[in-house]
């Protein structure tokens, strides 16, 4: 449990700081700068922050599911002949 909590906190901190940076870049490009490419960089940074956050939550959920599943459960396959 402790490792997942650390992963969630790290994801939240990194994603949040990149999100704030992306919002600042977007607002600077949209309101202040004459170059539209800076606005696009801000949008891309915000999307990257959301992607980092979603991937971190996915990794934490995957780790939880792997920890809670029964290990070593045999899987039986049956082969059917097609006539």
HUPE-V939395 format. One record per residue. N is the residue number from 1. RES is the residue in three letters. PHI is phi in whole degrees, -180 to 180 (none if undefined). PSI is psi in whole degrees, -180 to 180 (NA if undefined). D_FIRST is the distance of its C-alpha to the first C-alpha in whole Angstrom. Layout:
BEGIN
[[N;RES;PHI;PSI;D_FIRST] [N;RES;PHI;PSI;D_FIRST]]
END
This chain:
BEGIN
[[1;UNK;none;-37;0] [2;UNK;-67;-38;4] [3;UNK;-69;-37;6] [4;UNK;-67;-39;5] [5;UNK;-64;-40;6] [6;UNK;-65;-38;9] [7;UNK;-66;-42;10] [8;UNK;-66;-42;11] [9;UNK;-65;-42;12] [10;UNK;-64;-42;14] [11;UNK;-63;-42;15] [12;UNK;-65;-43;17] [13;UNK;-68;-46;18] [14;UNK;-69;-46;20] [15;UNK;-63;-39;21] [16;UNK;-66;-42;22] [17;UNK;-68;-39;24] [18;UNK;-68;-36;26] [19;UNK;-63;-45;27] [20;UNK;-63;-42;28] [21;UNK;-62;-42;30] [22;UNK;-65;-39;31] [23;UNK;-65;-40;32] [24;UNK;-65;-44;35] [25;UNK;-64;-43;36] [26;UNK;-61;-48;37] [27;UNK;-64;-37;39] [28;UNK;-64;-45;40] [29;UNK;-68;-34;42] [30;UNK;-81;-40;42] [31;UNK;-99;-34;44] [32;UNK;-105;-51;45] [33;UNK;-80;154;46] [34;UNK;-90;-7;49] [35;UNK;-95;124;47] [36;UNK;-77;-16;45] [37;UNK;-69;-28;43] [38;UNK;-68;-36;41] [39;UNK;-63;-42;40] [40;UNK;-65;-37;39] [41;UNK;-65;-40;37] [42;UNK;-64;-42;35] [43;UNK;-64;-42;34] [44;UNK;-63;-37;33] [45;UNK;-67;-41;30] [46;UNK;-63;-44;29] [47;UNK;-64;-38;29] [48;UNK;-64;-39;27] [49;UNK;-65;-41;24] [50;UNK;-65;-41;24] [51;UNK;-62;-44;23] [52;UNK;-61;-43;21] [53;UNK;-65;-45;19] [54;UNK;-65;-42;19] [55;UNK;-66;-38;18] [56;UNK;-64;-42;15] [57;UNK;-66;-37;14] [58;UNK;-64;-43;15] [59;UNK;-64;-41;13] [60;UNK;-65;-42;10] [61;UNK;-68;-38;11] [62;UNK;-65;-42;13] [63;UNK;-62;-40;10] [64;UNK;-64;-44;8] [65;UNK;-66;-40;12] [66;UNK;-67;-33;12] [67;UNK;-73;-31;10] [68;UNK;-92;-9;11] [69;UNK;-83;154;15] [70;UNK;-73;129;17] [71;UNK;-89;145;18] [72;UNK;76;21;22] [73;UNK;-75;123;23] [74;UNK;-73;144;27] [75;UNK;-114;125;28] [76;UNK;-104;126;32] [77;UNK;-107;139;34] [78;UNK;-116;135;38] [79;UNK;-102;127;41] [80;UNK;-108;134;43] [81;UNK;-83;133;47] [82;UNK;-92;125;48] [83;UNK;-97;NA;52]]
END
